[in-house]
Amino acid sequence: MGSSFSHPAQPLPEKHLDADTKRHPRSVRRKGSRTLAALTLGCASASGHDVLQLPPSVRSSSPTDSDSDKHSLEQPPPLYAATADLHEDDAKAEQAFGAFIKQYPDYHLTWTLDALRRSDFARLDRKGETYVDYMGGSLYPDSLVRVHSGFLQRSVLGNTHSVNNSSQLSARHASEARQAVLSFFRAPPGYTVIFTPNATGALKLVGESFPFVDGSNFILGADSHNSVHGIRRFATQRNAQVHYLGSLPQGGVDVQETMDVLAALRSSQDTAPSLFALTGQSNVSNTKNPLSLIKHAASLGYCTLLDAAALAPTSAMSLSDNPVDAMAVSFYKMFGFPTGVGALIAKESFLERLERPWFAGGTVDVVQAPGTIHTMTATLHERFEDGTINYLNLPAITDGLRFLSGYLPFLPLRLSTLTHYLAHSLAEFRHGSTGAPVVRVLSRVPSSPVRSVGESAETGSVVSVVFLAPDGEMLPLSFIEHAATAQNVSLRTGCMCNPGGAAALLGLCADMAALYPGARMREFEAHVGHELGVVRISLGLASNFHDVYRVLRFAGALADDQARAGMWAAWEASRVAAPSGAH
């Protein structure tokens, strides 16, 4: 696969790092306690050994927090936060949770999310699945599916382009969904909602319709999703200039550089329409870009576009405070169900400036056929909704937004705490023989966790890493994914459709610049000497300490030579058995 690491390391003597646990084997456990069961389910390593040993810094309380002892296991979370009975093999997990709570006592304030885990996501614990790919897609809550299924069973819904009773019912629920979206994002008057297949569809609508001309500029960050990069094709086809904002080493844009570029490309005499696209939160580097840049760009005369697909699931967003011209979201990333529905939330004044390159069913009032005349519909949002909207699923958007509204205030505190703990714990794992790190954390880590409910987090809840062998070489991504899957850990590897952000994290910007037309991924991997991309661990709505603990157990298995050798052998066997040509 073009990797410079082609064979498993020789087994080394097993080294246990849990000296504190051995000295105090039961000091934090109350006999018969079941209150922590939801957070302390264990996981056996690939070799059958219990190899997770948490680094010292996350096994002890924070020395600077005078209140830590008050929030230890002597004050456990409420009983209604538990979801399962505690088993004897969970003792180490309980001890780890005790140390975690001493360091992060405010985590208890998010107990309502543990109750949610029990009520709507119990299938995770029943299946023994550790889901840490929320950036790829959130998990749907059971109750949302039940409510929507019941609604469909009771209702008769028809195509909204008709006027019969069933169609009017669909149209009414579509209108309610639009209002729910506007309310959720606190949009002031003058905004409307266009339903799209996903955030990509929303971004494409802007790209294909924006009135680029010779003299226009399109400004975007290198640390952006491919769906934002793709807009450059529309810009260049109309002779506009594309300007990239370089990515910082840990992703995101440099604020001063961005302001300087925006100012340099805009003069008082410049009237050509120009577009500034900002990524609210990177899906790979975990960086949040300051939304104040939107206001600054608008003050210079730019039209503004916000990719909020990664931002919206866990961050409160107010269009009243940040009046961007257009914002793209995907609802499955916010609350899991339904897939296939996104939205472009846009100012009506901005939409009036767009020029659609075609028309379709539902977007027009009159079409001359044969002929060249067509008149777009008078309803603004309908001009951009090609064909029939997903009317059967739109009622679930209303319910999903109401559902998420109740839990969103708790997510920054919980997720910033878990992200901080996970990133620092992973960074401290060491190979016993060489003392070399097991993990290199590449993405931005919150400097400190959120401390109160309702407070905003400075970063997202993504931890992008590479795993290393004892000699310091990068372990192949395909090996990590195979080994994680074998332990029921659902994570993601690769560049996450964000090549600029991934290149910045991996220090491959110069290699990216040297790409040639027609280059293939395998050729690029051969050039750099290993598989391209990172291992992304992303947390979300249903994440808890249990999930993070399972990820750390997996990392501990990779630090254990015997366990890692077993996983490597299983991976190599799977490659031999794979069909010819499989990646």
C-alpha positions in Angstrom: 0.0 0.0 0.0 3.0 2.3 -0.3 3.7 2.2 3.5 7.2 2.3 4.8 6.0 0.0 7.7 5.7 -3.4 6.2 6.1 -5.9 9.1 5.0 -6.2 12.7 7.5 -5.3 15.4 9.1 -8.0 17.4 7.1 -8.8 20.6 8.5 -7.0 23.6 8.0 -7.8 27.3 4.6 -6.6 28.5 4.9 -3.4 30.5 2.0 -2.4 32.8 1.6 1.3 33.4 -1.1 1.2 36.1 1.1 1.5 39.2 -1.4 3.8 40.8 -4.2 1.3 40.2 -2.1 -1.5 41.8 -1.4 0.6 44.8 -5.1 1.5 45.3 -7.0 -1.3 43.7 -10.3 -0.7 45.3 -10.0 2.7 47.0 -12.4 4.4 44.7 -15.0 1.6 44.3 -18.0 1.3 46.6 -19.0 -2.3 46.9 -22.2 -3.0 45.1 -22.3 0.3 43.4 -24.2 0.3 40.1 -24.3 4.0 39.4 -21.3 4.1 37.1 -22.3 1.1 35.0 -23.2 3.1 32.0 -19.7 4.5 31.9 -17.6 1.5 32.8 -18.2 -1.3 30.3 -14.9 -3.1 29.6 -13.4 -4.4 26.4 -11.0 -7.3 26.0 -7.8 -6.7 23.9 -7.1 -8.6 20.7 -4.7 -10.9 22.5 -7.0 -11.6 25.4 -5.0 -9.5 27.9 -6.3 -6.4 29.7 -3.7 -4.0 28.3 -5.2 -0.6 28.9 -3.1 1.4 31.4 -4.1 5.0 31.6 -1.2 7.5 31.7 -0.5 9.0 35.1 -1.8 12.5 34.4 -5.3 11.2 33.7 -5.4 8.8 36.7 -5.1 11.6 39.3 -7.0 14.7 40.1 -6.0 18.1 38.9 -3.7 19.7 41.4 -5.0 23.1 40.6 -8.7 22.3 41.2 -9.4 22.7 44.9 -12.9 21.4 44.4 -11.9 18.1 42.8 -12.2 16.0 45.9 -15.8 17.3 46.5 -16.8 15.7 43.1 -15.1 12.4 43.4 -16.9 9.0 43.5 -18.1 9.9 46.9 -20.7 12.0 45.0 -21.6 9.7 42.0 -23.9 10.8 39.3 -27.6 10.2 39.8 -29.0 6.7 39.7 -31.1 7.5 36.7 -27.9 8.1 34.7 -27.0 4.4 34.9 -27.9 2.0 32.1 -26.5 -1.4 33.0 -25.3 -3.5 35.9 -21.7 -3.3 36.9 -19.7 -6.4 36.3 -16.5 -7.5 38.0 -14.4 -7.1 34.9 -15.3 -3.4 34.9 -13.3 -2.6 38.0 -10.5 -0.9 36.1 -12.9 1.1 34.1 -14.6 2.3 37.3 -11.2 3.3 38.7 -10.4 5.2 35.5 -13.8 6.9 35.7 -13.1 7.9 39.3 -9.8 9.5 38.3 -11.5 11.2 35.3 -14.2 12.7 37.5 -11.6 14.0 39.9 -9.9 15.8 37.1 -13.2 16.9 35.3 -15.8 17.2 38.1 -18.1 19.4 35.9 -18.8 16.4 33.7 -21.5 15.4 36.3 -23.5 18.4 35.1 -24.2 16.5 31.9 -25.9 13.5 33.5 -29.0 14.1 31.4 -27.0 12.9 28.4 -26.4 9.6 30.2 -30.2 9.3 30.6 -30.5 10.0 26.9 -27.9 7.3 26.2 -30.0 4.8 28.2 -33.3 5.8 26.6 -32.4 6.4 22.9 -29.1 4.8 22.3 -29.2 1.6 24.4 -28.5 -0.4 21.2 -24.8 0.7 21.4 -24.3 -1.1 24.7 -26.4 -4.1 23.7 -24.3 -4.6 20.6 -21.0 -3.7 22.4 -20.3 -1.1 19.7 -18.1 1.9 20.3 -19.2 4.6 17.8 -16.7 7.4 17.4 -17.5 8.6 13.8 -20.0 11.4 14.6 -18.4 13.7 12.2 -19.2 11.2 9.5 -22.8 11.0 10.7 -24.7 11.3 14.0 -26.6 8.4 15.4 -30.4 8.6 15.3 -32.3 8.5 18.6 -34.8 5.7 18.8 -37.6 8.0 19.8 -37.2 10.1 16.7 -37.6 7.1 14.5 -40.6 5.8 16.5 -42.3 9.2 16.4 -41.8 9.6 12.7 -42.8 6.0 11.9 -46.0 6.5 13.9 -46.7 9.8 12.0 -46.2 8.0 8.6 -48.5 5.2 9.7 -51.3 7.6 10.6 -51.0 10.1 7.8 -51.7 10.3 4.1 -49.0 12.4 2.4 -48.9 13.4 -1.3 -46.6 15.3 -3.6 -46.5 19.0 -2.6 -46.9 20.1 -6.3 -50.6 19.0 -6.1 -53.5 20.7 -4.3 -55.4 17.7 -2.9 -55.8 17.0 0.8 -52.7 14.7 1.0 -50.6 17.3 -0.8 -51.8 20.1 1.4 -50.8 18.1 4.5 -47.3 17.6 3.0 -47.0 21.3 2.2 -48.1 22.3 5.7 -45.5 20.0 7.3 -42.8 21.3 4.9 -43.7 24.8 5.9 -43.4 23.8 9.6 -40.0 22.3 8.9 -38.8 25.5 7.3 -40.0 27.5 10.3 -38.3 25.1 12.6 -35.0 25.5 10.8 -35.2 29.3 10.9 -36.1 29.2 14.6 -33.3 26.7 15.5 -30.7 28.9 13.9 -32.3 32.1 15.2 -32.7 33.6 11.8 -34.0 37.2 11.7 -36.7 38.2 9.2 -35.4 38.1 5.6 -34.1 34.5 5.6 -35.6 31.5 4.0 -34.8 27.8 3.8 -34.1 25.7 0.7 -34.2 22.0 1.3 -31.4 20.1 -0.5 -30.1 16.5 -0.5 -27.3 17.4 1.9 -24.8 20.2 2.7 -23.0 19.4 -0.5 -26.1 20.1 -2.5 -26.6 23.4 -0.6 -23.0 24.5 -1.4 -23.4 23.4 -5.0 -26.5 25.6 -5.4 -24.5 28.6 -4.4 -21.5 27.7 -6.6 -23.4 27.1 -9.7 -25.7 30.1 -9.3 -23.3 32.8 -8.0 -22.8 35.6 -10.6 -19.1 35.2 -11.0 -17.6 37.4 -13.8 -14.2 38.5 -15.0 -12.9 40.5 -12.0 -14.7 38.4 -9.3 -12.8 36.7 -6.5 -13.5 33.5 -4.7 -11.7 33.3 -1.4 -11.6 30.1 0.7 -9.5 28.3 3.2 -7.3 25.3 2.3 -8.7 23.6 5.4 -12.1 23.1 3.8 -14.3 20.2 2.7 -14.1 19.2 -1.0 -17.7 20.5 -1.4 -16.3 24.0 -0.8 -13.2 23.4 -2.9 -15.5 22.3 -5.8 -17.0 25.8 -6.0 -13.7 26.9 -7.6 -14.7 25.1 -10.8 -17.8 27.3 -11.2 -15.6 30.4 -10.4 -12.9 29.6 -12.9 -15.4 28.7 -15.6 -16.6 32.3 -15.4 -13.1 33.8 -15.3 -13.1 34.6 -11.6 -9.9 34.4 -9.6 -9.6 31.8 -6.8 -7.5 32.7 -3.7 -6.6 30.3 -1.0 -6.0 31.1 2.6 -3.2 28.8 3.9 -3.9 26.4 6.7 -2.2 26.7 10.0 -0.2 23.7 11.2 -3.2 22.6 13.3 -5.8 23.7 10.7 -8.0 26.7 10.3 -7.2 30.1 8.8 -4.9 32.8 10.2 -7.2 35.7 11.2 -4.9 38.5 10.3 -3.9 36.9 7.0 -7.5 36.5 6.1 -8.3 40.1 6.8 -5.3 41.2 4.8 -6.3 39.1 1.8 -9.9 40.2 1.9 -8.8 43.9 2.0 -6.2 43.5 -0.7 -8.6 42.0 -3.1 -11.4 44.5 -2.6 -11.2 48.2 -3.4 -13.8 50.9 -3.3 -14.1 50.9 -7.1 -14.4 47.1 -7.3 -18.0 46.2 -8.1 -17.6 42.6 -9.4 -19.5 40.2 -7.2 -17.0 38.2 -5.0 -17.6 35.3 -2.6 -15.9 34.5 0.7 -16.5 30.9 1.9 -15.7 30.2 5.5 -15.6 26.7 7.2 -17.2 27.0 10.6 -15.5 24.0 11.9 -13.0 21.7 10.2 -14.0 18.1 10.0 -10.4 16.9 10.3 -8.3 19.5 12.2 -11.0 20.3 14.8 -10.4 24.0 14.4 -13.3 26.5 14.7 -12.8 29.6 12.5 -14.0 32.9 14.1 -17.4 33.8 12.7 -16.4 37.5 13.1 -14.6 37.1 9.8 -18.0 36.8 8.1 -19.0 40.3 9.3 -15.6 41.7 8.3 -15.9 40.3 4.8 -19.5 41.6 4.5 -18.3 45.0 5.5 -15.9 45.0 2.6 -18.6 44.1 0.1 -18.2 40.4 -0.1 -21.0 37.9 -0.3 -20.5 35.3 2.4 -21.0 31.6 2.6 -20.7 29.4 5.7 -20.1 25.7 5.6 -21.7 24.7 9.0 -22.0 21.0 8.4 -19.4 20.2 11.0 -20.3 23.1 13.3 -24.1 22.8 13.7 -24.3 19.3 15.3 -22.8 20.4 18.6 -22.6 24.3 18.5 -25.3 26.8 18.9 -25.5 29.0 15.8 -27.3 32.3 15.7 -27.9 34.0 12.3 -29.0 37.1 14.2 -25.5 37.4 15.7 -23.7 36.1 12.6 -25.8 37.2 9.6 -24.1 35.2 6.8 -25.6 35.5 3.4 -26.0 31.7 3.1 -25.3 28.7 5.3 -25.2 25.0 4.5 -26.1 22.1 6.9 -26.9 18.4 6.8 -29.5 17.1 9.2 -28.2 13.6 9.5 -25.0 15.0 10.9 -27.1 16.9 13.5 -29.4 14.2 14.8 -28.9 11.1 12.6 -32.2 10.8 10.8 -33.2 11.3 8.1 -30.3 11.0 5.7 -30.8 12.7 2.3 -32.0 16.0 3.6 -29.9 19.1 4.0 -30.6 22.8 3.8 -29.3 26.1 2.5 -30.4 28.8 4.9 -30.0 32.1 3.0 -31.0 35.7 2.9 -33.7 36.4 0.4 -31.8 39.4 -0.9 -28.8 37.1 -1.6 -30.9 34.5 -3.4 -32.3 37.3 -5.6 -28.7 37.9 -6.9 -28.2 34.2 -7.9 -28.5 33.1 -11.5 -29.6 29.5 -11.8 -28.0 27.7 -14.8 -31.1 25.6 -15.5 -34.7 25.1 -14.5 -36.6 22.0 -13.5 -39.9 20.7 -12.3 -41.1 22.8 -9.4 -38.9 25.8 -10.1 -40.8 27.4 -12.9 -44.2 29.0 -13.4 -44.3 29.1 -17.2 -42.2 27.2 -19.8 -42.5 27.7 -23.5 -42.1 24.4 -25.3 -40.9 24.4 -27.9 -39.3 27.8 -27.4 -36.8 29.6 -25.2 -39.1 31.4 -22.7 -39.4 30.3 -19.1 -40.6 32.2 -16.0 -39.3 31.2 -12.6 -41.9 30.6 -9.8 -42.7 33.6 -7.6 -41.9 31.7 -4.4 -38.2 32.3 -3.8 -37.2 29.1 -2.1 -39.1 27.0 -4.8 -36.8 28.4 -7.5 -33.9 26.4 -6.0 -35.7 23.2 -5.0 -35.4 21.0 -8.1 -38.1 18.5 -8.6 -40.0 17.1 -5.6 -38.7 17.8 -2.2 -38.3 14.9 0.3 -41.8 15.5 1.7 -42.1 12.2 3.6 -39.1 13.0 5.7 -39.4 16.7 6.3 -41.7 16.3 9.4 -38.8 14.4 11.0 -36.6 17.6 10.6 -39.1 19.5 12.8 -39.0 16.8 15.5 -35.3 16.3 15.2 -34.6 20.0 15.8 -36.9 20.1 18.8 -35.1 17.0 20.1 -31.6 18.4 19.6 -32.6 21.8 21.1 -33.1 20.1 24.5 -29.7 18.6 24.6 -27.5 21.1 22.7 -26.7 23.2 25.7 -25.0 20.2 27.4 -22.9 19.1 24.5 -20.1 21.6 24.6 -19.3 20.8 28.2 -19.5 17.0 27.8 -17.7 16.8 24.5 -14.9 19.3 25.3 -14.2 17.4 28.5 -14.1 14.0 26.7 -12.0 15.5 23.9 -9.5 17.1 26.2 -9.2 13.9 28.2 -9.0 11.6 25.2 -6.3 13.7 23.4 -4.1 14.0 26.4 -4.5 10.4 27.3 -3.6 9.2 23.8 -0.5 11.5 23.7 1.0 9.9 26.8 0.9 6.2 25.7 4.5 4.9 25.2 6.0 1.7 23.8 7.7 -0.2 26.6 10.9 -1.1 24.8 11.7 2.3 23.2 9.7 4.8 25.2 8.5 6.1 21.8 5.0 7.5 21.6 2.2 5.2 20.5 0.0 8.1 19.2 0.8 11.5 17.7 -2.2 13.8 18.1 -2.3 16.2 15.1 -5.6 18.1 15.5 -6.3 21.1 17.7 -7.1 20.2 21.3 -9.1 22.5 23.5 -6.8 24.4 25.9 -9.3 23.7 28.7 -12.7 22.1 28.8 -16.0 24.0 29.1 -16.9 24.4 32.7 -20.6 25.3 32.6 -23.8 24.2 30.8 -24.6 26.6 27.9 -21.0 27.8 27.4 -19.5 27.5 23.9 -16.4 25.3 23.2 -13.3 26.7 21.5 -12.9 23.6 19.3 -14.9 20.8 18.0 -14.9 17.2 19.4 -12.6 15.6 16.8 -9.2 14.0 17.6 -7.2 13.3 14.5 -4.1 11.1 15.1 -1.6 8.7 13.6 -0.6 5.6 15.4 3.2 4.8 15.5 5.2 1.6 15.8 8.0 1.3 18.4 10.5 2.5 15.8 8.5 5.7 15.2 7.1 4.7 11.8 3.5 5.3 11.1 1.3 2.3 11.3 -0.8 1.8 8.1 -4.3 3.3 8.3 -5.8 0.1 6.8 -4.2 -1.8 9.7 -5.7 0.5 12.3 -9.1 0.4 10.7 -9.1 -3.4 10.5 -7.9 -3.7 14.1 -10.5 -1.2 15.4 -13.3 -3.0 13.5 -12.3 -6.3 15.1 -12.8 -4.6 18.5 -16.1 -3.1 17.5 -14.7 0.4 17.5 -16.2 2.5 14.6 -13.8 5.2 13.7 -12.6 6.6 10.3 -9.3 6.8 8.5 -8.2 8.8 5.4 -8.3 12.5 4.4 -12.1 13.0 5.2 -12.7 14.8 1.9 -10.5 17.6 3.3 -7.2 17.3 1.5 -5.9 20.8 2.6 -6.6 20.2 6.2 -5.1 16.7 6.2 -2.0 17.9 4.3 -1.4 20.6 6.9 -1.7 18.2 9.8 0.7 15.7 8.2 3.2 18.4 7.0 2.6 17.5 3.4 1.7 21.0 2.0 4.9 21.0 -0.2 4.0 17.6 -1.5 0.4 18.8 -2.2 1.8 21.7 -4.2 3.8 19.3 -6.3 0.8 17.3 -7.5 0.4 17.0 -11.3 -2.8 16.7 -13.4 -4.2 13.2 -13.4 -2.3 12.1 -10.3 -3.8 9.1 -8.5 -4.0 8.5 -4.7 -1.8 5.4 -5.0 0.9 7.4 -6.8 0.7 10.1 -4.1 1.0 7.5 -1.3 4.0 5.9 -3.1 5.6 9.4 -3.2 5.2 10.1 0.5 6.0 6.5 1.6 2.8 5.6 3.5 -1.0 5.6 3.2 -2.4 9.1 3.2 -4.6 10.5 5.9 -5.2 10.3 9.6 -7.2 8.3 12.1 -10.2 10.4 13.0 -12.0 9.9 16.3 -15.1 12.1 16.6 -17.6 12.4 19.5 -21.2 13.5 19.4 -24.7 13.4 20.8 -24.6 10.0 22.5 -20.9 9.9 23.5 -19.9 9.1 27.0 -16.9 8.1 29.1 -17.5 4.5 28.2 -16.8 5.2 24.5 -13.6 7.1 25.3 -12.4 4.4 27.6 -12.9 1.8 24.9 -10.9 3.9 22.5 -8.1 4.1 25.1 -8.2 0.3 25.6 -7.7 0.0 21.8 -4.7 2.3 22.0 -3.4 0.3 24.9 -3.6 -2.8 22.9 -1.5 -1.2 20.1 1.1 -0.3 22.8 1.2 -4.0 23.9 3.6 -5.9 21.6 1.8 -9.2 22.0 -1.6 -7.8 21.3 -0.3 -5.7 18.4 1.4 -8.7 16.8 -1.9 -10.6 17.0 -3.8 -7.8 15.3 -1.1 -7.5 12.7 -1.3 -11.1 11.8 -5.1 -11.0 11.5 -4.8 -7.9 9.2 -2.2 -9.6 7.0 -4.4 -12.7 6.8 -7.4 -10.6 5.8 -5.3 -9.0 3.0 -4.3 -12.4 1.6 -8.0 -13.4 1.7 -9.2 -10.2 0.1 -10.3 -10.3 -3.5 -7.7 -9.2 -6.1 -7.6 -5.4 -6.4 -9.3 -4.7 -3.1 -7.8 -1.7 -1.3 
